[in-house]
Amino acid sequence: MLRKTILLCAMLFAIHATAGADDNNSPAEGEPAAKPAKPERLCIKSEKLEGVARHLADLQHIPPSPELIRTAREAGVDANPVYAKFGVTGEFDSFKMWLEDLKEAADAPLICGRARSGERIVLVAAVRAGTLELVGKNRLHAEVIQDFRDPYLVVRDAKGSSRRISVDGGDYGATISLPLEWDRPLFVQLVATGPSGPRPVAERWVGKIPQAEPIRGGSQSPEAWLMQLRRAAGARSLRSNRLLSREATNHAQTVCDSGKFGHDLDAAGDPEARLLKRGIEARVIGEAVARAATMRDALHAIEDSPSHRLTVTDPRFTDAGYGKAKDGKGRTCAVILLASWPRKVP
């Protein structure tokens, strides 16, 4: 049994996508044999994610997404998003297919860690598009991978105020000092634009991570939720716009159908280009996308993300559209599309 476990765990970090040499193309006599193709890794081993996996193995279950992410942040994992899967010893194909699906949907390489508890195996994976490394107590080094550009930080302090900080460092990233007068703990997101558009690629707490908030209830509509959020931020209420809602619903369906997560998922391009293709023009356009078990969870995810919250509470917006769809696993894909004085154009 131990031998099977070792085989499974070792190969999870070096699984080749397709294999097989052509028997009809054997080297001629006297010629050196061709070197076998190097297996393509589906994910790269992470010691910090192995710590998360051990924690989940002790729990004997995978917690809801907010709790999973919190566990990862407490372990020092800054990569975003984070996923987990339970299985039993010998379920190699199941883990392999899970990683292949994640890799196909991801816009950056995967890192992963695994742990075993009895006959059960837990594998945790995350998408690594950037890093936020703490340098001392009050400085962060921010860096993104080659396929990502235009990085910036969004920092939320203990009072709930958020600030945006540019990151200028070229290929080597940049080290940013966080002012001491900003109330700790600080929640920091590194946002950058990748193949699917801009998104938070890394997250880290600076200071002691606060106690987890109780699970919020309620069945607010997206309109009521956004009105309450903007009122608390001192921003104006928004008009519900039928044309924006139609485009938001279309994009929510695209997110669910593609299995991918972002703003630029089809040939039309980003939200501004998609609206212009439908004959809608606006001075300012914004969009928040979330995928969760329920619409309520998706809205809470947007609210808890400093960069997304800054977008949906931007005082310049006048109109909003709301879209949702269900994917093949029953999850809700939610899109909030916002615009400043949208109008139809010829």
C-alpha positions as CSV (number, residue, x, y, z in Angstrom):
1,M,0.0,0.0,0.0
2,L,2.9,2.3,0.8
3,R,4.4,1.7,-2.6
4,K,1.2,2.7,-4.3
5,T,1.0,5.9,-2.3
6,I,4.6,6.9,-3.2
7,L,3.9,6.3,-6.9
8,L,0.8,8.4,-6.9
9,C,2.4,11.3,-5.0
10,A,5.6,11.4,-7.0
11,M,3.8,11.3,-10.4
12,L,1.4,14.0,-9.4
13,F,4.3,16.4,-9.9
14,A,5.6,15.0,-13.1
15,I,2.7,13.7,-15.2
16,H,3.2,13.8,-18.9
17,A,0.3,15.0,-21.0
18,T,0.6,12.5,-23.9
19,A,3.2,9.8,-24.4
20,G,4.2,7.1,-26.8
21,A,7.0,6.7,-29.3
22,D,6.2,5.7,-32.9
23,D,7.4,2.1,-33.3
24,N,7.7,2.6,-37.1
25,N,10.4,5.3,-36.6
26,S,13.0,3.4,-34.7
27,P,16.6,4.6,-35.2
28,A,18.7,2.9,-37.9
29,E,21.4,0.5,-36.9
30,G,24.4,2.3,-35.5
31,E,22.5,5.5,-34.8
32,P,22.0,6.7,-31.2
33,A,18.6,6.2,-29.8
34,A,16.5,9.3,-29.5
35,K,16.2,10.7,-26.0
36,P,12.7,10.2,-24.5
37,A,10.6,13.3,-24.3
38,K,10.8,15.0,-21.0
39,P,7.4,14.6,-19.1
40,E,5.4,17.8,-18.9
41,R,4.7,18.8,-15.4
42,L,1.1,19.6,-14.6
43,C,2.1,21.4,-11.4
44,I,5.2,22.3,-9.4
45,K,5.7,21.2,-5.9
46,S,5.2,23.8,-3.1
47,E,6.2,23.1,0.5
48,K,3.7,25.7,1.7
49,L,0.8,24.1,-0.1
50,E,1.9,20.7,1.3
51,G,1.4,22.3,4.7
52,V,-2.1,23.3,3.6
53,A,-2.7,19.8,2.4
54,R,-1.6,18.3,5.8
55,H,-4.1,20.6,7.5
56,L,-6.9,19.5,5.3
57,A,-5.9,15.9,5.8
58,D,-6.3,16.4,9.5
59,L,-9.7,18.0,9.0
60,Q,-10.8,15.1,6.8
61,H,-12.8,17.4,4.6
62,I,-12.4,20.3,2.2
63,P,-13.9,23.5,3.8
64,P,-15.8,26.2,1.9
65,S,-13.8,28.3,-0.4
66,P,-13.4,31.3,2.0
67,E,-12.0,29.0,4.7
68,L,-9.7,27.2,2.3
69,I,-8.3,30.5,1.1
70,R,-7.8,31.7,4.7
71,T,-6.0,28.5,5.5
72,A,-3.7,29.1,2.6
73,R,-3.0,32.7,3.5
74,E,-2.2,31.7,7.1
75,A,0.3,29.2,5.7
76,G,2.0,31.9,3.7
77,V,0.6,31.0,0.3
78,D,0.0,34.1,-1.7
79,A,-1.0,32.5,-5.1
80,N,-4.5,33.0,-6.3
81,P,-6.9,31.2,-6.8
82,V,-6.6,28.0,-4.6
83,Y,-8.2,24.6,-5.1
84,A,-8.3,21.3,-3.2
85,K,-9.4,17.7,-3.9
86,F,-9.8,14.6,-1.7
87,G,-9.3,11.1,-3.0
88,V,-8.2,7.6,-1.9
89,T,-4.9,5.8,-2.5
90,G,-4.7,4.5,-6.0
91,E,-7.0,7.2,-7.6
92,F,-4.2,8.3,-9.9
93,D,-6.4,9.0,-13.0
94,S,-8.8,11.1,-11.0
95,F,-6.1,13.4,-9.6
96,K,-4.5,13.6,-13.1
97,M,-7.8,14.6,-14.8
98,W,-8.4,17.2,-12.0
99,L,-5.0,18.8,-12.5
100,E,-5.4,18.7,-16.3
101,D,-8.8,20.5,-16.1
102,L,-7.3,23.1,-13.7
103,K,-4.3,23.6,-16.0
104,E,-6.5,24.0,-19.1
105,A,-8.6,26.7,-17.4
106,A,-5.7,28.5,-15.7
107,D,-3.9,31.5,-17.2
108,A,-0.6,30.7,-15.5
109,P,1.4,27.7,-14.2
110,L,0.1,25.6,-11.3
111,I,1.8,24.9,-8.0
112,C,0.6,22.1,-5.7
113,G,1.1,20.1,-2.5
114,R,-0.3,16.8,-1.2
115,A,-0.7,14.9,2.0
116,R,-2.0,11.5,3.1
117,S,-4.2,10.4,6.1
118,G,-4.7,6.7,6.2
119,E,-6.1,5.7,2.8
120,R,-7.1,9.2,1.9
121,I,-5.0,11.6,-0.2
122,V,-5.6,15.4,-0.4
123,L,-4.1,17.5,-3.2
124,V,-4.1,21.3,-3.1
125,A,-3.3,23.4,-6.2
126,A,-3.0,27.2,-6.9
127,V,-2.4,29.3,-9.9
128,R,1.0,31.1,-9.8
129,A,1.0,34.3,-11.9
130,G,2.8,36.5,-9.5
131,T,4.3,36.8,-6.0
132,L,4.0,39.1,-3.0
133,E,7.0,38.5,-0.7
134,L,7.2,40.2,2.7
135,V,10.5,42.0,3.1
136,G,10.9,42.9,6.8
137,K,7.7,44.1,8.5
138,N,6.6,46.9,6.2
139,R,7.8,46.2,2.7
140,L,6.5,43.9,0.0
141,H,8.3,42.8,-3.1
142,A,5.8,42.4,-6.0
143,E,6.5,40.5,-9.2
144,V,4.5,38.9,-12.0
145,I,5.4,36.3,-14.6
146,Q,6.2,37.0,-18.2
147,D,2.7,36.7,-19.6
148,F,1.3,39.3,-17.2
149,R,1.6,43.1,-17.4
150,D,0.5,46.4,-15.8
151,P,0.8,45.3,-12.2
152,Y,-0.5,47.3,-9.3
153,L,-1.3,46.8,-5.6
154,V,-4.6,47.4,-3.9
155,V,-4.2,47.7,-0.1
156,R,-7.1,47.6,2.4
157,D,-6.4,48.8,5.9
158,A,-8.0,47.7,9.2
159,K,-10.7,50.4,8.8
160,G,-11.8,49.2,5.4
161,S,-10.2,52.0,3.4
162,S,-8.5,50.8,0.1
163,R,-5.7,52.4,-1.8
164,R,-4.1,51.7,-5.2
165,I,-0.3,51.7,-5.6
166,S,1.5,51.3,-8.9
167,V,4.2,48.7,-9.3
168,D,7.2,49.8,-11.5
169,G,10.0,47.4,-11.6
170,G,10.1,45.8,-15.1
171,D,11.1,42.1,-15.3
172,Y,12.4,42.1,-11.7
173,G,9.3,43.5,-10.0
174,A,9.5,46.2,-7.4
175,T,9.8,46.6,-3.6
176,I,7.1,48.8,-2.0
177,S,7.2,50.4,1.4
178,L,3.8,50.4,3.3
179,P,3.4,53.6,5.4
180,L,3.3,53.0,9.1
181,E,0.3,55.2,9.6
182,W,-1.9,52.8,7.6
183,D,-3.8,50.8,10.2
184,R,-2.7,47.1,10.5
185,P,-3.5,44.5,9.5
186,L,-3.3,45.3,5.8
187,F,-4.8,43.0,3.2
188,V,-2.8,43.4,-0.1
189,Q,-3.7,42.2,-3.5
190,L,-1.4,42.2,-6.5
191,V,-3.4,42.8,-9.7
192,A,-2.1,42.3,-13.2
193,T,-3.4,41.8,-16.7
194,G,-2.9,38.4,-18.2
195,P,-4.3,36.4,-21.2
196,S,-7.9,36.6,-19.7
197,G,-7.7,40.2,-18.6
198,P,-6.9,41.8,-15.3
199,R,-7.3,39.9,-12.0
200,P,-5.8,39.5,-8.6
201,V,-2.8,37.2,-9.0
202,A,-1.5,37.2,-5.4
203,E,-2.7,38.2,-2.0
204,R,-1.1,38.6,1.4
205,W,-1.8,39.9,4.9
206,V,0.7,42.3,6.5
207,G,0.2,42.1,10.3
208,K,-1.8,39.6,12.3
209,I,-4.6,38.0,10.2
210,P,-7.9,39.0,11.9
211,Q,-10.4,36.4,13.2
212,A,-12.6,34.9,10.6
213,E,-15.9,36.7,10.2
214,P,-19.1,34.7,10.8
215,I,-20.8,33.3,7.7
216,R,-23.1,36.0,6.4
217,G,-26.7,35.0,5.6
218,G,-29.4,36.7,3.6
219,S,-30.7,36.3,0.1
220,Q,-30.2,39.9,-1.2
221,S,-30.6,40.5,-4.9
222,P,-27.5,41.8,-6.7
223,E,-29.2,45.1,-7.1
224,A,-29.9,45.5,-3.3
225,W,-26.5,44.2,-2.4
226,L,-24.7,46.7,-4.7
227,M,-26.9,49.6,-3.5
228,Q,-26.0,48.8,0.1
229,L,-22.3,48.5,-0.7
230,R,-22.2,51.8,-2.6
231,R,-24.2,53.6,0.1
232,A,-21.7,52.6,2.7
233,A,-18.8,53.9,0.5
234,G,-20.6,57.2,-0.1
235,A,-21.2,56.5,-3.8
236,R,-24.5,57.2,-5.7
237,S,-27.1,54.6,-6.4
238,L,-27.1,53.1,-9.8
239,R,-29.8,52.7,-12.5
240,S,-30.5,49.1,-13.5
241,N,-29.7,49.0,-17.2
242,R,-31.3,46.3,-19.4
243,L,-28.6,46.4,-22.1
244,L,-25.8,46.1,-19.6
245,S,-27.7,43.2,-17.9
246,R,-28.0,41.4,-21.3
247,E,-24.2,41.7,-21.9
248,A,-23.5,40.7,-18.2
249,T,-25.6,37.6,-18.6
250,N,-23.9,36.7,-21.9
251,H,-20.5,37.0,-20.3
252,A,-21.6,35.0,-17.2
253,Q,-22.6,32.2,-19.6
254,T,-19.2,32.4,-21.4
255,V,-17.4,32.1,-18.0
256,C,-19.5,29.0,-17.1
257,D,-19.2,27.4,-20.6
258,S,-15.5,28.0,-21.0
259,G,-14.5,26.9,-17.5
260,K,-12.2,29.9,-17.5
261,F,-12.3,33.0,-15.4
262,G,-11.7,36.5,-16.6
263,H,-12.9,39.5,-18.6
264,D,-11.3,38.7,-22.0
265,L,-12.6,35.2,-22.9
266,D,-13.9,35.6,-26.4
267,A,-13.0,37.3,-29.7
268,A,-14.8,40.5,-28.8
269,G,-12.2,41.4,-26.1
270,D,-12.6,43.3,-22.9
271,P,-15.8,44.8,-21.5
272,E,-15.4,48.0,-23.3
273,A,-14.9,46.3,-26.7
274,R,-17.8,43.8,-26.0
275,L,-20.2,46.7,-25.3
276,L,-19.0,48.7,-28.3
277,K,-19.7,45.7,-30.5
278,R,-23.3,45.8,-29.3
279,G,-23.5,49.5,-30.0
280,I,-23.0,50.8,-26.5
281,E,-20.5,53.4,-25.6
282,A,-19.7,54.9,-22.2
283,R,-17.2,57.3,-20.6
284,V,-16.1,54.7,-18.0
285,I,-16.7,50.9,-18.0
286,G,-16.0,48.4,-15.2
287,E,-16.7,44.8,-14.5
288,A,-16.5,42.3,-11.6
289,V,-16.6,38.6,-12.2
290,A,-17.0,35.8,-9.6
291,R,-17.7,32.1,-9.5
292,A,-19.0,30.4,-6.4
293,A,-21.5,27.8,-5.1
294,T,-24.3,30.4,-4.9
295,M,-25.0,34.0,-6.0
296,R,-24.7,35.1,-2.4
297,D,-21.2,33.6,-2.1
298,A,-20.2,35.1,-5.4
299,L,-21.3,38.6,-4.2
300,H,-19.5,38.2,-0.9
301,A,-16.3,37.2,-2.8
302,I,-16.5,40.5,-4.8
303,E,-17.2,42.4,-1.6
304,D,-14.2,40.8,0.2
305,S,-11.8,41.5,-2.6
306,P,-10.3,45.0,-2.3
307,S,-9.7,45.4,-6.1
308,H,-13.2,44.2,-7.0
309,R,-14.8,46.3,-4.2
310,L,-13.0,49.4,-5.5
311,T,-14.5,48.7,-8.9
312,V,-18.1,48.3,-7.9
313,T,-18.1,51.3,-5.6
314,D,-16.4,53.7,-8.1
315,P,-18.4,56.9,-7.8
316,R,-18.2,57.6,-11.5
317,F,-20.6,54.9,-12.5
318,T,-24.3,55.7,-13.1
319,D,-25.7,52.4,-14.5
320,A,-25.3,48.7,-13.8
321,G,-26.2,45.3,-15.3
322,Y,-26.4,42.0,-13.5
323,G,-25.8,38.6,-15.0
324,K,-25.6,35.0,-13.8
325,A,-25.3,31.5,-15.2
326,K,-24.8,28.0,-13.9
327,D,-21.9,25.8,-15.0
328,G,-21.8,22.0,-15.3
329,K,-20.9,21.6,-11.7
330,G,-23.9,23.7,-10.4
331,R,-21.7,26.7,-9.5
332,T,-22.9,30.2,-10.1
333,C,-21.0,32.5,-12.5
334,A,-21.9,36.1,-11.6
335,V,-21.0,39.3,-13.5
336,I,-21.6,42.9,-12.4
337,L,-21.1,45.3,-15.4
338,L,-21.0,49.0,-14.7
339,A,-20.8,52.1,-16.9
340,S,-20.9,55.8,-16.7
341,W,-23.7,57.3,-18.8
342,P,-23.9,54.5,-21.4
343,R,-25.5,55.4,-24.7
344,K,-26.4,53.7,-28.0
345,V,-24.1,54.6,-30.9
346,P,-24.7,54.2,-34.6
